């Protein structure tokens, strides 16, 4: 969410993409039955529950200049203000132990304020690295440089090499050749739609090379070479892998010796060890896109050295553009002008670049044992609800139900209480007399810690998501749910609110994440986080697939947005199933109509947000989540408990014929 955080974890629930749009059934209905009333017009819960609950907030919504959303159920500015308050308080303090979180924040904040970002005097080591890249005469030389960039400067590997959990052995980490799906700012998904997108690489390559001293004609020629390289890489890319939302089914494991032998223009084993990985510990690699990997050896050859250098120069500049832009006027357009105060810029920078330091303080300030106990208790209640649903899913074999129940029992929770402060001694020698030097030193220590984890046992209780991020997430490899401290705010959760209101808020989120363990994707993983589509009996897999098809059809055929656009039922299936399973679970915990109503009301409330039409259309095109008005109305329209509580009848906007309704577990 927002700039913090380029952390992408499997199964994450998105809490900032809610729309207020008209949702109708494809079959025409009288105007009195359209699902969104005009401002000031009465709306009934039987016609549009989402709008019924959020009407006042949505009617009064005002878009700030340039914004695509307004009237969100939760203003994330609160979290930002809290974190900024911590940073300012720490920066004003003194007497901190060397290497402590407070010491790092204070030094970084002051060094940032003291740094002259407008000076054309670029840090010398950045100039040297640009010179080395520019002078590389072979791919072997370039890969030596790339290893240094990964190790010492925190860039990603140009080969798409990443470290992560092994889907076939979740207790260990593995190096993986992930699919390269873009070059600089050109995404291959866009190239698939229109290959003229590659023209952008021509202009970017020309800009980079011209800024470094080439004539206009020479630079344009290099830009064209970069575009040709992009076209060649696109040509060997398996587009079906790009479309695999889970990104696991195509992964294959290869021995290290076989992978090393594939590259002849440079020594891949040396590259790995130069980054810092112990060569003896790398016995295999995972490859996500076999077709693309087979073509990498030809692409990373001396024949393409100039285009590869242009690509590397662009990657390096984008990583350090804030420090490099003043010296390269032609490239300054890549740095967004910031007219806010120096203090505001410093606060944003420290929050983004040093969130690992502010996070423990944020938890200590805004989380308590009482909140943790209430959270764990709610998680256990929801687990009990799922236990009952799965046990009574007689359409599944007894063997499969037992396996799913075993997976349910294995789910663990990661909360704010699991976040610990770091060992101060590891940062006591953090060096740097300027903000650039300090940031680089900090990143190098972080890289060392990352590489050290390669050979360490995987800890299911490790905190891998910032606690100051408004989010919750299911990790299929760890079979665990992370619930951040930031989401422990109203309307999601409030210690002073009644249990069932909280259950409709944060409880629905937790139920959603727990439901990911059994959705169309999560169910492919065992209780130990191992990807194995065969662990479920074949006859039950067939039953699940039939239900998947019916669920996809339900969302596609019964609802449209603006009366025109349909949700992609297959793309949104996993998220829709998680929503449906969650509501079936938490409503089963209600003992009477009043408790049930509180659940429904807060569930609709947490998804309140008004978005522009273009933002909604973009969400339909690219997001795996349905527009949130559908996440409320389409889900509630298939729950018998909702019909009973509100007396929904044929002809009402929320009505779906019984034979067309779906269920995750019943």
Beta strands, then each sheet from edge to edge (+ up, - down):
strand 1: 23-24
strand 2: 69-70
strand 3: 161-166
strand 4: 169-177
strand 5: 182-183
strand 6: 186-187
strand 7: 252-255
strand 8: 284-287
strand 9: 412-414
strand 10: 472-475
strand 11: 480-483
strand 12: 560-561
strand 13: 610-611
sheet 1: 1+ 12-
sheet 2: 2+ 13-
sheet 3: 3+ 4- 8- 7+
sheet 4: 5+ 6-
sheet 5: 9+ 11+ 10-
end
